[in-house]
Amino acid sequence: MRVRAWIPYWRAALVACALLGTAPDPLRAQALEGLDAMVLELMRQYDVPGMALTVVRGDSVEVLRGFGLARVADSIPVDPERTVF
């Protein structure tokens, strides 16, 4: 996997995460939608079956999401609170 290929995605993710902490609610929702779409596209592009995403600000969890499957053979979805990779 080429690291340079990830740079635009990481920049977009950092911008989205920054918006989560500072933007009004409508912009936060938009940033989350963009982040979800970006994660799903990267998973498709790199054949990642499942992942968890957590955004922490200070002492609080701002975003806790699971994407895809934790166990492909059994079609068990990722549970971001319980799945261990």
N, C-alpha and C positions, 0 to 999 in steps of 0.2 A: 504494500500500500504506500503510495507516495504522500509524504507529509505536505508537500506544496499544494496538492489537490485539496487538502482540508482547510487551508488558510482562509479562503473566502467564507466558508461555512463557520469557522470559529469566530471570525470577525462579526458575522451576522448574529451568531449566538451571544457574543459579548454585548452587542448593542441591544438585543432583545432582553437579556438579563438586566442590563442597566435600566431599561424602560420599566421592567417589572418593579424595581424599587422606587422609581421617582415619578412615573407617569400617572396621570389621572386614569380612572378605571377603564374608560373606552379604549385608550391607547394601550393599557396593560393587556386587555383582552386581545387586541390586534397583535401585539407582540407575541403573546402565547400561541395564537393561531399560526403565526409565521414560524415560530420555534417548532411547533408540532409538525408542520409541513416539512421543515428542513430535516428534522430527525427522521421522519418516515422516508424521505428521499435518500438520505445517507444510508439508512438501513437497506433500502432496495439496491442502491448502487454498489454497496460493499457486501451484500448477501449476509447481513446480520439478522439472525432470527428473532432476537429480543434484546431489550435493554431497559434500564431504569434511568430516569433523569431527576435530579434533585437540585433545586436552587435554594441556597440558604442565605439569609440576610440577617446579620447580627446573630441573635439567638433563635430566630424563628425560621421555619421552613416555609418558603414562599410558594414553591412548586414541587410537587411529588407526583411523578407520572410514570406509568409503565407502558411500554410499547412492545408489540409482537408477542412471541411465545418464549416461555421459560424452558419448556420441554417440548420440542417439536414432535417427537414420536407420539406423545400423548395429547397434543394440542392444548397444553396447559398455558394460559396466558401469564405474562409477567405481572406479579403483584409487587408494586414498588415498596411495600412495607414488609414483605416476607421473602421475596425471591433473593437468593444468594447466588451470584455468578462465580 
